[in-house]
């Protein structure tokens, strides 16, 4: 079958709208007509990092749409269902059996390599393979193939445009707070970088009743969004070099109980760890720097820890419905973060989110 998709022809190249051939769904696959798809920092980072031999490629991993068809082995999902798409996991390995779906032993093949587990691609052009299956969906496409483990059925009244970011960005930020940190009453939280992921973390912390949430960013427009969610805000560019750390300690009564870093900027992470209280924990969710420094003496003598976190340590099948329920109840007021673009304007969306003039672009068909 034919579909229009945003194709990246090589590392760092712009998206180009092109007609591709998409396979009919196999027995274990689900065909989704995408209505909206979020644009995530991960799409852009991976598109710039992969080697040339892994292109052309279709990205997109925050798809939301309506099921067109399901394979013969699929149960629990049917044509006509409204769905949000997320990351894949095998649901069978040791980590998955323990509920740690983000750390699936087969995650690399299922989410990042560009093909099915058997080496075939879902997309082709003029008889030649086009890499897809990004997070098991590649939803920068009018039609996309998903699976039972990463297609989450939602209430048909759900606004799919506003629900799409819950497939990854909002899932990651909120999940890092709800699942990974799981803060005690009276604790405090530092969030470094308040784009879509960081603001979801702020909103989740406030939903849990945390009174002291500190948001750090260099863009005043994003700090305004964080303040509207109830956070104390700091723009470190307006302070001396170590002023941000001192200000965080002041606002949190000696240091934050926990922190979430979305920036992947080494110096930001280092200062975030310095701003923790004794026994404090830094949770790193950003994709970028391959390594970052920490003050080993501070880490040792104050019992601090640094922890990675993939996809908010979430099971999409349970956390996405929970987050959408929280949104409906007014506990996750993230709708205003979304700016919509026609699918054809994907490169304008890239430019504007990169410039920081929008928080969460969502492409609509």
N, C-alpha and C positions, 0 to 999 in steps of 0.2 A: 504494500500500500504506500501511497505518497504522503509526505508530511513536509511542512515548512519548519526549518530549524535554524538556530543561530550557530554557525559553524566557525570555529577558530582554526585557521589553516596552518599556523605555526606558532612557536613560543612568542608571547608578547604581542601577537597580531590582533587587530580589532575583530569583533564579531561581524559575520556576514550572513545575511538571511539567504538561505538556499533551499532548494527542493531536494529532499532525500527520499530514498526508499527505506521503509521500516518493515521489519518482519512481522508476520502475523504472530499473535501470542502463542507460545508453546504451552504444553500441558500445565506447567507450573508458573505461568506468567499472566499478568493482568495488563490489559490495554486501557490507558487513561487518556481522555481528551482533556488537555490542560486548559484551565480557565485563567489561572494566575500563577506566577512563579516569582519568588523572591530572588533578588540579586545579592549574593553573599560575598564577603571578603575572600572566602575560601575559593570561590570560582576564579577570582582574579589572580590570587596568589598561585594557585596550581597551574593556571593557564600560562603564567610567566616562568614557571620553574621546570616544567616537564621537558625532556629532550625532544628534538625535532622529529625523531622517528615515531613518537607517540601521537602525532597529528596526521590528518585533520581529526577534529574532535568536537563533540557536543557536550557542553557542561550544563549546569542547572541542577540544583538538588533541594529546592524548596517548592516543589510542584504541588498544586492543588487543582482538582478537577473532578470530572464525572467518569465513572467506569463505562467503557464502551463494550468490552468483552472480557471474558475470563477463560483460562485454560481448563481442561477437563479435571485436573487435580485440585483446583482451587475450591475451598469451602469458606464460608463466612464472608465472602465478598461476591457481589453479583453486579451485573450490568445495571446502570442507573444509580448506583451508590455514589454519594459525594465523599471524596477522600482527600486527605492530606498525605503527602509522601515525605519520607524521611530516609535515614541511612539504613543500610542492609546489615544483617547478621545471620549466621547460619542456624542459630537457635538450637544447635546440637553439640557443639564442642564443649570443653571443660569450662571455659569462661562463660559461655552462654548458659550452660546448665546451672551456673552459680548466680545467674541474673546480671552478669557483667557484659551486657550486649555490645557496648562500645569497644570492648577489648576482645571481640571475637577473633579466634585464631585464624579465621579466613577473611578478615576484614579487608586486607589489602586487595585481594583478588575481587571480592564482591563489590568494592566501592571505588577503587582507584585505577585499575589497570586498563579500563576501556573496553573490556570484552566480557562475555559470559564466562562461567567457570570452565566451559569446554573449549574456550579460545575463539568462539565465533562472536561477531558483532551484531547488534540489533539493527544498526544503520548501515546503509551502503549508498554509493553514488556511482552511476555508470559502471556498475558491476564491481567496483572497488570498495573495500571495507572502510567505514568511517567509525572511529572509536566513539563509544558512548558508555552506557551503563555507569555513569558517574553517580556515585551513591545509589547504584541500582536503579537509576531513573533517567538521567540526562533530560531534564524537563524544560530546557530552553528549546522547546519543540511543541508544535500543536498536538502531536500524539506522542506518548511515551510508554515504554514498557516498564512495569513495576512487578513486585512480588508480594506474597502474603506477609512477609516479615517487615516490609517497609511501606505498605499501603495501609493507612489507618482510616477506617470508616468514621465519618462524622455526621452529625445531625444535618439533614438536608436544608435546614433553615440557616446554617452557618454561612456567613459571608466568606467565600473562599479567597477573595482578595486579601482580606485581613487575617485569614487563618494561615495562608501560605508560609509566612515567616516562622510559624511554630514548628515547621519541619526541621529547622536547624538553628537559625540565629537566636530566636526567642527561647527555644528548647535548651540551647547551650547555656545561655546566661541564667535563666531561671533555674535550670537543673543543677548548675554548679552551686547555687544557694540551697535549694530544697533537698537535693540528694547528697552532694559531696560535703558541703559544710554543715548542713542541718543545724543551724545555730541555736544555742540555748537562749532562753529569755534573758534580756538584759545585756546580751553581747553586742558587739559593734562590728561593722563591716566597712572595709575600704574597697572601692571599685576603681581601678585604674583604666581609663579609656571608656568613655560612655557613648559609644555608637550603639547600634541595635542590641548587641550582645550585652554590653555593660548596662544599658538602661533596663533591659529585662532582668538583670541581676538586682539592680536597685529596686525595681518594682516588686520582685519576689521577696526581697528582704523586708520591705515595708509591709507587704501583705502578711508576713509572719509576725509583724508587730515590733520589729527592731526600730528603736527610736533614733539610734545614732548610725547613720549611713553616710559615708563621706565619698564623694565622687570627684575624681581628678581627671582633668582633660585640658588641652591647650586651646580648644575652640569654645568660645563663650556661648555660641548658640546651643551646643550640646549640654553645656553646664546649665543653661536655662531650663532645658528639658528635665535634667536630673533634679534641679531645684523644685520644679513643678511636681515631681514625684515624691518630694519630701526629703531630699538629700541635702546635706551640707556640701558646698562646692568649693573647689580650689583650682585656680589656674596657675600652675607652677611658674609660668613665664613672667608672672607679676611679682614673684618672690625671689629672694637670694637663692643660691644653689641648693642649700640644705633647708631652705625655708619651708618647702612643702612637707618634708618629714616632720619638722617641728610643729607645723600647723595641724597635721593629722594627729599627732600625739596630744596636742592641746584639745582638739575637738573630741577625741575619744577617751580622754581622761588617763593618758599615759601610753596609749598604743592601741591599735585595732586588734580585736580578738581574732579576726580572719580577714582575708583579702582575696579579691578576684582580679587577676590581670588579663585584660583582653588585648593589650598592645603588642606583646612579644618584643618590646623594646628593652634591651638589656639594662640600661641605666634606670628605666622606670621600674623594672622588676626589682633591681637591687634596692632602690629607695623604698619600694613598697614593703620589702622584707624588713628593712631598717625601721619602718614605721609600725611594725607589729608589736604587740605586747609580748611579754614572756609566755612561751608555749603557744604563741600565735601560729596560724597556718596560712600560707600563700597558695592559692589554687590558680594555676596557669592554664588558660584556655586558648590563648592566641597562637596563631600560626605565623611564623616569620623567622626570627633569629634562631640559628642552630644551637647557640649556647649563650649563657649569660653569667655574669659574676655574682657571687654572694659574699658577704662578710662572714668568713668561717668561724671567727671567734664569737661574733654576735649570734650566729646560728647555734653554736655549741653551748655557750654559757647561758643562753636564754631559752634553750629547748625549742627553737622555732623549726618549722618544717616547710618544705616547698613540694607541692604535689601537682602532677599533671591531671588533666580532666578532659576526656573526649565526649563530646555531645551531651554534656551535663550529666554524665553517668546514668543516662536515661534508658528506659525501655520505651520506645516511641508509642507502642501499643497502649501503654497505661498513662505515660506522662502527658502526651499530647491531649487526650481527652480531659485530663485533670486541669491542664493549663487553660484549655478553652472554657471549661466550667468556671475557672477563676476569672477569666476575661469577662464572661457573661455576667458574673456577679459583681463586676466592677473592681475586683481586687488586682487585676493586671491591666491598668489603663494604658495600653500600648498602641491603640488604634491611630492616634495622632502622629505617631512616628512614621507611618507608611505614606509614601508618595507614589502614585501610580503613573505608569508610562505605557503607551502602546508598545506592543512587543517589538515593532519595527524600530523603536527609539532606544534600543538596548545600549548603544554606544553613548548616547546622551546621558542615560542613567548612570553608566560607568563614570563619565566625566564628573557628574554632579555629586555622586557619593564620594568619589575620590577627593574632590575639592571640599567636601564637608558641608555642602549647602543643603543636602538632604541626609536623613538618617537611614531610612530603610526603603530602597526602591523596590517596587513590585511591578513586574511586567504583566500586562493583561492582554488577552486575546479577544 
